[in-house]
Amino acid sequence: MDHAKQFAINVVRTLRGSGYQAYLVGGCVRDLLLGREPADFDVATDAMPDEVMRIFPETYAVGVQFGVVLVPVAAEAETQVPRPRSDFAQPGADSPRDDKGVVEVATFRSDLGYSDGRHPDEVRFSKDPREDVRRRDFTINGLLLDPLNNDVLDFVGGRNDLKHGIIRAIGEPEERFAEDKLRMLRAVRFAARFEYAIEPGTFAAIQKLAPQIRQVSRERVRDEMTRLLTEGHPRRAFVLLDESGLLQEVLPEISRMKGVEQPSEFHPEGDVFVHTLLVLEKLPQPCSPTLAWGALLHDVGKPATFRIAPDRIRFDGHVDVGVRMAEEICRRLRFPNDDTEQILALVGNHMRFGHVDRMKESTLKKFLRLARFDEHLALHRADSLASHGNLRTYDFIREKLIAIPPESIRPAPLITGDDLIAAGYQPGPSFKKILSAVEDAQLEGQLPSKEHAMELVRREFPLA
């Protein structure tokens, strides 16, 4: 049996053995009923947080005020009940929730008031699991499972909505979204991921409250959008984002792609928005976050550069404009610097594939050694499939990668600046030009040795 699942069951069993109610709850129950592998496991109980920490001495008390305690998954979870381990953090230590090695144990509660649109103003702990379920977001996430006898407790109609493929807010939709505005994006993500419909009342509430998504922190929006892009069916997700009004609020630059025509000889599929959604659909699965965002933003500069020339529609300079726009978006959503760099590289280089069959050998090899070139190639493939459908360039690059030895793409330098100094050259800006010329000749296969490299330097860059 799965390690984390067995440990979560042991947590439930231990709490039950101490006289408390305890159930698996939320997304893990949903996924188990759907035959999917849960990403993590949550437990709901009527035990108070201090009692949970007493029963499980090795815990992360990350949200005791909200009744949340994280119990680290023990290595021997397959056969042992949870017990203290010296290599885990002590009670009260901080730990991020995205750690897959924990089970979240939360006390039944009801929440009162959400002044900040995310955290409850007051938490009241409860002995009734019904109260706990009523504060959750969607019916399909409001199911409780007794893993000891496989009984499902359903107080909100979640099983019926799972059966019929419906995302429905628990209780009054506007109240649920007022409690945490991010739930509007989560509704879209779940609907796309599971290919479900959003219940009309729930969808109407999203449309009404969509402008309030701006109250959510940029980091939380970024992370939710990343999940939406990478969990499956991103094309459907962006259609729903557009129809709900959320897209205009979260990424107006993508919304502006709608209706921007493209030359039919290159893009028979339709406008820039349609093309972009098709590219997302053609990405490999699983897909890295940077590749997904690079694909989403690769043509973001087209609306601003659209013009109708005598010969056809043109987007002159859309790559440079797109890089600047993508950088602003990444900064706005507070991406880490490394992710921003890769996303901008994907946007900035996606048009270079159109010239690979005309590149000099040295230029091609430098292109092939771009950081994470596999993502560049994957974006090109998706871009091609979403437009003309011709994979000739993709196949050409694949053949080159097979034919050219890695050491020929990134060979050890034949000479260095020290060699130039030893030959009598004065250090300065010219060194970069000289070494670049030598590298190009080396990549072209024209320089078999260091001696030949120095001959080229003396011939092309004679000493004054």
C-alpha positions as CSV (number, residue, x, y, z in Angstrom):
1,M,0.0,0.0,0.0
2,D,1.2,3.6,-0.7
3,H,3.5,4.8,2.0
4,A,1.8,8.2,2.7
5,K,-1.7,6.7,2.5
6,Q,-0.8,4.0,5.0
7,F,0.7,6.6,7.3
8,A,-2.4,8.8,7.1
9,I,-4.6,5.7,7.9
10,N,-2.3,5.1,10.9
11,V,-2.8,8.7,12.0
12,V,-6.6,8.1,11.9
13,R,-6.2,4.8,13.8
14,T,-4.1,6.4,16.5
15,L,-6.5,9.3,17.0
16,R,-9.4,6.8,17.2
17,G,-7.5,4.7,19.7
18,S,-7.2,7.8,21.9
19,G,-10.9,8.3,21.9
20,Y,-11.3,10.9,19.1
21,Q,-13.2,11.1,15.9
22,A,-10.9,11.1,12.8
23,Y,-11.4,10.9,9.1
24,L,-9.5,11.5,5.9
25,V,-10.9,14.7,4.3
26,G,-10.8,16.9,1.3
27,G,-8.9,16.4,-1.9
28,C,-7.4,13.1,-1.0
29,V,-10.9,11.6,-0.5
30,R,-12.0,13.1,-3.8
31,D,-9.0,11.6,-5.6
32,L,-9.4,8.2,-3.9
33,L,-13.0,8.0,-5.0
34,L,-12.0,8.9,-8.6
35,G,-9.2,6.3,-8.6
36,R,-6.5,8.9,-8.7
37,E,-3.3,9.1,-6.7
38,P,-3.7,11.9,-4.0
39,A,-0.9,14.5,-3.9
40,D,-1.2,14.5,-0.1
41,F,-3.4,13.4,2.8
42,D,-5.4,15.5,5.2
43,V,-7.1,14.3,8.4
44,A,-10.0,16.0,10.2
45,T,-10.6,15.3,13.9
46,D,-12.4,16.6,17.0
47,A,-9.1,16.4,19.0
48,M,-7.9,19.9,19.9
49,P,-4.5,21.0,18.5
50,D,-2.7,20.5,21.9
51,E,-4.1,17.0,22.1
52,V,-2.9,16.2,18.6
53,M,0.6,17.5,19.5
54,R,0.5,15.4,22.7
55,I,-0.4,12.2,20.8
56,F,2.2,13.0,18.0
57,P,5.1,14.6,19.8
58,E,7.0,15.2,16.6
59,T,4.9,17.8,14.8
60,Y,5.0,21.1,12.9
61,A,2.6,23.5,14.6
62,V,2.1,25.7,11.5
63,G,-1.4,26.9,12.1
64,V,-2.5,26.0,15.7
65,Q,-4.7,29.1,15.8
66,F,-6.7,27.5,13.0
67,G,-6.4,24.1,14.4
68,V,-3.8,22.8,11.9
69,V,-0.9,20.6,12.9
70,L,1.4,18.8,10.5
71,V,2.5,15.3,11.4
72,P,5.7,14.2,9.6
73,V,5.4,10.9,7.7
74,A,7.7,8.3,9.3
75,A,9.9,6.1,7.2
76,E,8.4,3.0,8.7
77,A,4.8,4.0,7.9
78,E,4.0,0.8,6.1
79,T,4.1,-1.2,9.3
80,Q,4.2,1.2,12.3
81,V,1.8,3.7,13.8
82,P,3.2,7.3,14.1
83,R,5.7,7.7,16.8
84,P,8.4,10.2,17.9
85,R,11.5,10.4,15.7
86,S,14.6,12.4,16.6
87,D,15.3,13.5,13.1
88,F,12.0,15.5,12.8
89,A,11.4,19.1,13.9
90,Q,10.3,19.7,17.5
91,P,6.8,20.7,18.3
92,G,6.1,24.3,17.2
93,A,8.7,24.3,14.5
94,D,7.8,25.9,11.2
95,S,7.4,23.7,8.1
96,P,5.9,24.5,4.6
97,R,2.7,22.8,3.7
98,D,4.0,21.8,0.3
99,D,6.3,19.2,2.0
100,K,5.0,15.9,0.7
101,G,6.3,14.2,3.8
102,V,3.5,15.4,6.2
103,V,-0.1,14.6,7.0
104,E,-2.2,17.7,7.9
105,V,-4.3,17.1,11.0
106,A,-7.0,19.8,11.4
107,T,-9.5,20.1,14.2
108,F,-13.2,20.3,13.3
109,R,-14.1,24.0,13.2
110,S,-16.4,26.7,12.0
111,D,-15.0,30.0,10.7
112,L,-16.6,33.4,11.5
113,G,-15.9,36.5,9.3
114,Y,-13.1,37.0,6.7
115,S,-12.1,40.6,6.9
116,D,-8.9,40.1,4.8
117,G,-10.6,37.8,2.3
118,R,-8.5,34.8,3.2
119,H,-8.2,34.2,7.0
120,P,-11.1,33.8,9.4
121,D,-11.5,36.5,12.0
122,E,-12.6,34.0,14.5
123,V,-12.3,30.2,14.7
124,R,-14.6,28.0,16.8
125,F,-13.5,24.5,17.3
126,S,-16.2,21.9,17.1
127,K,-17.1,18.3,17.8
128,D,-19.4,18.1,14.8
129,P,-17.8,17.1,11.4
130,R,-20.8,18.7,9.7
131,E,-19.7,22.2,10.8
132,D,-16.2,21.5,9.5
133,V,-17.4,20.5,6.1
134,R,-19.7,23.5,5.7
135,R,-16.7,25.9,5.8
136,R,-14.9,24.1,2.9
137,D,-14.9,25.3,-0.7
138,F,-16.6,22.8,-3.1
139,T,-18.8,19.8,-2.5
140,I,-16.4,17.4,-4.2
141,N,-13.8,18.5,-1.6
142,G,-16.2,18.2,1.3
143,L,-16.3,14.5,1.7
144,L,-15.0,12.5,4.7
145,L,-13.7,9.0,4.6
146,D,-13.4,6.5,7.4
147,P,-10.4,4.6,6.0
148,L,-10.8,1.8,8.6
149,N,-14.1,0.6,7.2
150,N,-14.2,2.7,3.9
151,D,-17.4,4.5,4.9
152,V,-17.9,7.9,3.2
153,L,-19.6,10.7,5.1
154,D,-21.3,13.1,2.7
155,F,-23.1,16.1,4.2
156,V,-23.1,18.3,1.1
157,G,-23.9,16.1,-1.9
158,G,-20.3,15.7,-3.0
159,R,-20.6,12.2,-4.2
160,N,-23.5,13.1,-6.5
161,D,-21.5,16.0,-7.9
162,L,-18.5,13.7,-8.5
163,K,-20.8,11.3,-10.3
164,H,-22.2,14.0,-12.6
165,G,-19.0,16.0,-13.0
166,I,-20.0,19.3,-11.3
167,I,-18.0,21.9,-9.4
168,R,-20.4,23.4,-6.9
169,A,-19.7,25.7,-4.0
170,I,-20.8,24.5,-0.6
171,G,-23.7,26.6,0.6
172,E,-23.9,30.1,-0.7
173,P,-21.3,30.6,-3.5
174,E,-20.7,34.3,-2.9
175,E,-20.1,33.6,0.8
176,R,-17.5,30.9,0.0
177,F,-15.7,33.2,-2.5
178,A,-15.8,36.1,-0.1
179,E,-14.0,33.9,2.5
180,D,-11.1,33.3,0.0
181,K,-11.1,35.0,-3.4
182,L,-8.6,32.5,-4.7
183,R,-11.4,29.9,-4.7
184,M,-12.7,31.4,-7.9
185,L,-9.5,30.4,-9.7
186,R,-9.6,27.0,-7.9
187,A,-13.1,26.4,-9.3
188,V,-11.8,27.0,-12.8
189,R,-8.8,24.8,-12.2
190,F,-10.8,21.9,-10.9
191,A,-13.3,22.2,-13.7
192,A,-10.5,22.0,-16.3
193,R,-8.5,19.3,-14.6
194,F,-11.4,16.9,-14.1
195,E,-13.3,18.1,-17.3
196,Y,-16.3,19.0,-15.1
197,A,-18.9,21.8,-15.5
198,I,-19.2,24.6,-13.0
199,E,-22.7,24.7,-11.5
200,P,-24.5,27.8,-12.9
201,G,-25.0,29.5,-9.5
202,T,-21.3,29.0,-8.6
203,F,-20.3,30.3,-12.1
204,A,-22.6,33.4,-11.8
205,A,-21.0,34.2,-8.4
206,I,-17.5,34.0,-10.0
207,Q,-18.6,36.4,-12.8
208,K,-19.9,38.8,-10.3
209,L,-16.9,38.8,-8.0
210,A,-14.2,38.3,-10.6
211,P,-12.7,41.9,-10.0
212,Q,-12.1,40.9,-6.4
213,I,-9.4,38.4,-7.4
214,R,-7.1,41.4,-7.4
215,Q,-7.2,41.3,-3.6
216,V,-5.4,38.0,-3.6
217,S,-1.6,38.1,-3.2
218,R,0.3,37.9,-6.4
219,E,2.3,34.9,-5.2
220,R,-0.9,32.9,-4.6
221,V,-2.4,33.9,-8.0
222,R,0.9,32.9,-9.7
223,D,1.0,29.5,-7.9
224,E,-2.7,28.8,-8.8
225,M,-2.2,29.8,-12.4
226,T,0.9,27.6,-12.6
227,R,-1.2,24.6,-11.4
228,L,-3.9,25.5,-13.8
229,L,-1.3,25.5,-16.7
230,T,0.3,22.2,-15.7
231,E,-2.3,19.9,-14.2
232,G,-4.0,19.1,-17.5
233,H,-6.5,20.7,-19.9
234,P,-5.1,24.3,-19.9
235,R,-7.0,25.2,-23.0
236,R,-10.3,24.5,-21.4
237,A,-9.1,26.4,-18.3
238,F,-8.4,29.5,-20.2
239,V,-11.7,29.4,-22.0
240,L,-13.3,29.3,-18.6
241,L,-11.1,32.0,-17.3
242,D,-12.2,34.2,-20.2
243,E,-15.9,33.4,-19.8
244,S,-15.8,34.0,-16.1
245,G,-14.1,37.4,-16.4
246,L,-11.1,36.3,-14.4
247,L,-8.7,36.4,-17.3
248,Q,-9.1,40.1,-17.8
249,E,-8.4,40.6,-14.1
250,V,-5.4,38.3,-13.7
251,L,-3.7,38.4,-17.2
252,P,-5.2,41.2,-19.3
253,E,-2.3,40.8,-21.7
254,I,-3.6,37.4,-22.7
255,S,-7.2,38.7,-22.9
256,R,-6.0,41.2,-25.5
257,M,-5.0,38.4,-27.8
258,K,-8.7,37.8,-28.6
259,G,-9.6,38.9,-32.1
260,V,-6.1,39.7,-33.2
261,E,-6.0,38.2,-36.6
262,Q,-3.0,36.3,-38.1
263,P,-1.9,35.6,-41.7
264,S,-3.9,32.5,-42.7
265,E,-1.0,31.0,-44.7
266,F,0.9,30.6,-41.4
267,H,-1.9,30.4,-38.9
268,P,-5.0,28.7,-40.4
269,E,-6.2,27.9,-36.9
270,G,-7.3,31.5,-36.1
271,D,-6.4,34.5,-34.0
272,V,-3.6,34.8,-31.5
273,F,-5.7,33.8,-28.5
274,V,-6.9,30.6,-30.3
275,H,-3.4,29.8,-31.3
276,T,-2.0,30.3,-27.8
277,L,-4.6,28.0,-26.3
278,L,-3.8,25.4,-28.9
279,V,-0.1,25.6,-28.1
280,L,-0.9,25.0,-24.4
281,E,-2.9,21.9,-25.5
282,K,0.0,20.5,-27.5
283,L,2.6,20.8,-24.7
284,P,4.0,17.5,-23.4
285,Q,2.6,16.1,-20.1
286,P,3.8,16.4,-17.5
287,C,5.0,19.9,-18.3
288,S,7.4,22.1,-16.4
289,P,6.1,25.4,-15.1
290,T,8.6,27.5,-17.1
291,L,7.7,25.7,-20.3
292,A,4.0,26.2,-19.6
293,W,4.4,29.9,-18.9
294,G,6.8,30.3,-21.9
295,A,4.1,28.8,-24.1
296,L,1.4,31.1,-22.7
297,L,3.5,34.2,-23.2
298,H,5.4,33.3,-26.4
299,D,3.2,35.6,-28.6
300,V,2.2,38.1,-25.9
301,G,3.8,40.9,-28.0
302,K,1.6,40.3,-31.1
303,P,-1.4,42.5,-30.2
304,A,0.9,45.5,-29.6
305,T,2.7,45.0,-32.9
306,F,-0.2,44.1,-35.2
307,R,-0.3,45.9,-38.6
308,I,-1.7,45.1,-42.0
309,A,1.0,45.5,-44.6
310,P,0.5,45.5,-48.4
311,D,1.5,41.9,-48.6
312,R,0.0,40.4,-45.4
313,I,-0.6,40.9,-41.6
314,R,2.7,41.5,-39.8
315,F,3.9,41.6,-36.2
316,D,7.3,43.3,-36.7
317,G,9.3,43.2,-33.5
318,H,6.8,41.1,-31.6
319,V,9.5,39.0,-30.0
320,D,11.3,42.0,-28.4
321,V,8.1,43.5,-27.3
322,G,7.0,40.2,-26.0
323,V,10.1,39.7,-23.9
324,R,9.6,43.1,-22.3
325,M,5.9,42.3,-21.6
326,A,6.7,38.9,-20.3
327,E,9.3,40.4,-18.0
328,E,6.7,42.8,-16.6
329,I,4.3,39.9,-16.0
330,C,6.9,37.8,-14.3
331,R,7.9,40.7,-12.0
332,R,4.2,41.5,-11.3
333,L,3.6,37.9,-10.3
334,R,6.9,37.7,-8.4
335,F,8.4,34.8,-10.1
336,P,11.9,33.7,-8.9
337,N,14.7,35.1,-10.9
338,D,15.7,31.7,-12.4
339,D,12.2,31.0,-13.6
340,T,11.9,34.5,-15.1
341,E,15.2,34.1,-17.0
342,Q,14.0,30.8,-18.5
343,I,10.5,32.1,-19.4
344,L,12.1,35.2,-21.1
345,A,14.5,32.9,-23.0
346,L,11.6,30.8,-24.3
347,V,9.8,33.9,-25.5
348,G,12.9,35.5,-26.9
349,N,14.1,32.5,-28.9
350,H,11.0,30.9,-30.2
351,M,11.2,32.5,-33.7
352,R,14.8,31.4,-34.2
353,F,13.7,27.9,-35.2
354,G,12.6,29.3,-38.5
355,H,16.2,30.0,-39.5
356,V,18.0,26.9,-38.2
357,D,18.5,25.3,-41.7
358,R,20.3,28.5,-42.7
359,M,22.4,28.9,-39.6
360,K,26.2,28.6,-39.7
361,E,27.4,25.5,-37.9
362,S,28.8,27.7,-35.1
363,T,25.5,29.6,-34.7
364,L,23.5,26.4,-34.7
365,K,25.7,24.8,-32.0
366,K,25.4,27.9,-29.8
367,F,21.6,27.7,-30.3
368,L,21.5,24.1,-29.3
369,R,23.4,24.8,-26.1
370,L,20.8,27.2,-24.7
371,A,20.0,26.3,-21.1
372,R,17.2,23.8,-20.9
373,F,17.1,23.5,-24.7
374,D,14.6,20.6,-24.4
375,E,12.0,23.2,-23.3
376,H,12.8,25.4,-26.3
377,L,12.4,22.4,-28.6
378,A,9.1,21.3,-26.9
379,L,7.7,24.9,-27.3
380,H,8.7,24.9,-31.0
381,R,6.9,21.5,-31.5
382,A,3.8,22.7,-29.8
383,D,3.9,26.0,-31.7
384,S,4.2,24.2,-35.0
385,L,1.4,21.7,-34.3
386,A,-0.9,24.5,-33.2
387,S,-0.4,26.4,-36.6
388,H,0.9,24.9,-39.9
389,G,1.5,21.4,-38.5
390,N,4.8,21.0,-40.2
391,L,7.4,19.4,-38.0
392,R,10.3,19.5,-40.5
393,T,12.3,21.9,-38.5
394,Y,11.6,20.0,-35.3
395,D,12.8,16.8,-36.9
396,F,15.9,18.6,-38.3
397,I,16.9,19.7,-34.9
398,R,16.3,16.3,-33.4
399,E,18.6,14.7,-36.0
400,K,21.3,17.3,-35.3
401,L,21.1,16.6,-31.6
402,I,21.7,12.9,-32.3
403,A,24.4,13.5,-34.9
404,I,26.5,16.1,-33.2
405,P,28.4,14.8,-30.2
406,P,27.8,16.9,-27.0
407,E,31.5,17.7,-26.8
408,S,31.3,19.3,-30.3
409,I,28.4,21.5,-29.2
410,R,30.2,22.7,-26.1
411,P,33.9,22.0,-26.7
412,A,36.7,23.0,-24.3
413,P,38.2,26.4,-25.3
414,L,41.3,26.1,-27.4
415,I,42.8,29.3,-26.0
416,T,42.1,31.6,-23.1
417,G,42.9,35.2,-22.2
418,D,46.1,34.1,-20.6
419,D,47.2,32.7,-23.9
420,L,46.5,36.1,-25.6
421,I,48.5,37.9,-22.9
422,A,51.4,35.5,-23.3
423,A,51.4,36.2,-27.0
424,G,51.7,40.0,-26.3
425,Y,48.1,41.2,-26.5
426,Q,46.9,43.8,-24.0
427,P,43.8,42.9,-21.9
428,G,40.8,44.8,-22.9
429,P,37.4,44.8,-24.7
430,S,39.0,43.2,-27.8
431,F,39.6,40.0,-25.9
432,K,35.9,39.1,-26.1
433,K,35.9,39.7,-29.8
434,I,39.0,37.6,-30.4
435,L,37.9,34.7,-28.2
436,S,34.5,34.7,-29.8
437,A,36.0,34.5,-33.3
438,V,38.2,31.6,-32.2
439,E,35.2,29.8,-30.7
440,D,33.2,30.3,-33.9
441,A,36.0,28.8,-36.0
442,Q,36.4,26.0,-33.6
443,L,32.6,25.2,-33.8
444,E,32.9,25.3,-37.5
445,G,35.5,22.6,-37.4
446,Q,38.3,24.8,-38.8
447,L,40.7,24.7,-35.8
448,P,42.0,21.3,-35.0
449,S,44.5,22.5,-32.3
450,K,45.6,25.4,-30.1
451,E,48.4,26.2,-32.5
452,H,45.9,26.7,-35.4
453,A,43.8,28.9,-33.1
454,M,46.8,31.2,-32.4
455,E,47.6,31.3,-36.1
456,L,44.0,32.6,-36.7
457,V,44.4,35.2,-33.9
458,R,47.7,36.5,-35.4
459,R,46.3,36.6,-38.9
460,E,42.9,38.2,-38.1
461,F,44.0,40.4,-35.1
462,P,47.6,41.4,-35.7
463,L,49.5,43.1,-32.9
464,A,49.8,46.8,-33.4
